[in-house]
Amino acid sequence: MRPRDVRAIAFCALTILGLAALSFVISQNYGVALGLTAAYAIFVLTRPRMLRVYRRLRGEPDWGGYFKDD
């Protein structure tokens, strides 16, 4: 796994957890916090960058070579 993949996964995990905590502290309502967190997670985890990370983790080759680390 490349360092940029680790950073992308860490960014997603930390921001999702941070948003969950912050939204619960602000709203004091689990439902609102869960809804905001789910919407953000869907948004962030379906970005093209994360989709490429998922493909690399599954072992699919990156035929484009655009994001190739030499």
N, C-alpha and C positions, 0 to 999 in steps of 0.2 A: 504494500500500500504506500502510495506516495505521501510525502509530508503535506502537500496541499489538500489531499483527500482527508487526512486526519484533521487539518484545520477547518475544513468545511463541515465535517461531522461535529466537531467540537463547537463550532459557531452555532449550528442548528440546535444542538442539545442545550447549550448554555442560554441562548436567547429564548428558547421555548420555556425552559424552567424559570428563567427570570421574569418573563411575561406572566406566567402562571402565578408566581408569588406576588408580583406587583399588582396584577389585576385583582387578586383576592384581597390584598391589603387595602386597595382603594375602594372596592365595591362591597367588601364584607359579605359576598354572596358566592357560594360555590358554583351555582349555575351560570352566572355571568362570567366568572373566571374561567370555567370550563369551556364555555362557548367562544370567548375571545381567544383562548389558547388553542383550541381546535382549529379555528379559522386561520390563525397565524401559522400553525403547524402545516396545515394543508397548503397554504401559500408558499411557505419557505421550502418544504420538502418536495414540491413539484416543480421547482425552478430547473431550468436546463442544466445548470451546474451540478445539482444533486442527482439528476437523472443520469448524467455521465458518471458520477461517482458510483451509483448503484450498478451501472453496467460494468465498470471496472472491477467492482467487488465480486460480481458474478463470473468474471473471467472473460467477458466478451471483448474482442479486440476493438480498438479505436482506429477504424480504417481511415478516418479523416486526417490524422496526424497533426491537426491544428494545435492541440494541447499537449504535444509530445515534449517530454523532458529529455534533453540530450546531455 
